Amino acid sequence: MITRKVLINKFVNFVTKGFELSQAINDEYKTIKKFKKDRNNAKEKKHCK
């Protein structure tokens, strides 16, 4: 029989992993967005010369 404590632990682990994953995806997204922004800025500077 699975006890309530085991279920709670499994649930907490699941939520924690989900949170960590969302943080990682968010960081990755911000990095990509920043990279694109920097690349666009570099292109604009080339056109200005």
C-alpha positions as CSV (number, residue, x, y, z in Angstrom):
1,M,0.0,0.0,0.0
2,I,1.3,3.4,-0.9
3,T,1.2,5.8,2.0
4,R,0.1,9.4,1.9
5,K,3.6,10.6,2.7
6,V,5.0,8.8,-0.4
7,L,2.4,10.3,-2.6
8,I,3.1,13.8,-1.2
9,N,6.9,13.3,-1.8
10,K,6.3,12.1,-5.4
11,F,4.0,15.2,-6.0
12,V,6.6,17.6,-4.5
13,N,9.4,16.1,-6.7
14,F,7.2,16.4,-9.8
15,V,6.4,20.0,-9.1
16,T,10.0,20.8,-8.3
17,K,11.2,19.2,-11.5
18,G,8.6,21.1,-13.5
19,F,9.6,24.3,-11.9
20,E,13.3,23.7,-12.6
21,L,12.5,22.8,-16.2
22,S,10.4,26.0,-16.7
23,Q,13.3,28.0,-15.2
24,A,15.8,26.4,-17.6
25,I,13.5,27.0,-20.6
26,N,12.9,30.6,-19.5
27,D,16.7,31.2,-19.2
28,E,17.2,29.6,-22.6
29,Y,14.5,31.8,-24.2
30,K,16.0,35.0,-22.7
31,T,19.4,34.0,-24.0
32,I,18.1,33.4,-27.5
33,K,16.1,36.7,-27.4
34,K,19.2,38.6,-26.3
35,F,21.3,36.9,-29.0
36,K,18.8,37.9,-31.7
37,K,18.6,41.5,-30.4
38,D,22.5,41.8,-30.4
39,R,22.6,40.4,-33.9
40,N,20.0,42.9,-35.1
41,N,21.9,45.7,-33.5
42,A,25.1,44.6,-35.2
43,K,23.3,44.5,-38.6
44,E,22.0,48.0,-38.0
45,K,25.4,49.3,-37.1
46,K,26.9,47.9,-40.4
47,H,24.2,49.7,-42.4
48,C,24.9,53.0,-40.7
49,K,28.5,53.0,-41.7
